[in-house]
Amino acid sequence: MSKLLSTSQAAEYLGVSKAFLERDRWAGARIPFIKIGSRAVRYRKNDLDDYINQQVRVSTSQYGEE
């Protein structure tokens, strides 16, 4: 099992702001997260790596899946 990262740690790993991850969760969570208890949010490194791999593009005009 992979280590769980806090929102701050996940943001640093992805090179984005905490607010980016908070907005993502609010808008429907393209990046999977784990909710522990009523407040704690954690991310698995494996899920972050999967998200990064899904973002690979070959053109700036390419968007999402074809």
Secondary structure, 3 states (H helix, E strand, C coil): CCCEECHHHHHHHHCCCHHHHHHHHHHCCCCCCEEECCCEEEEEHHHHHHHHHHCCCCCCCCCCCC
